[in-house]
Amino acid sequence: MRAYVATIQAASRRIMMRRRKFDVFGKIMSAERTDAGWRLFVLGADGKRSPSDVVVPAFVTEHELAQYLDDIFHESASLDRPCVKRISH
């Protein structure tokens, strides 16, 4: 049983390591790394995730992700929210 729990915990850590959360001009989004690239989700106030139609190519690195989102969603910028901010690791 302990081995099973350890396996589940390790898998959960790997998933969390590949997930990043951003404040995209007031909209909270989650980016998850997959073999094909990044999948984006919009996080609702109720905690539910909705898939985004935005495609982030596989060549975008984790360190480039905030800038990529800023470039894609720049029309949503305002004086109060001038850039995309990473809010979790």
Buried (B, 14 or more C-beta within 10 A) or exposed (E): EEEEEEEEEEEEEEEEEEBBBBBBBEBBBBBBBEEEBBBBBBBEEEEEBEEBEBEBEEEBEBEEBBEBBBEBBEEEBEEEBEEBBBEEE
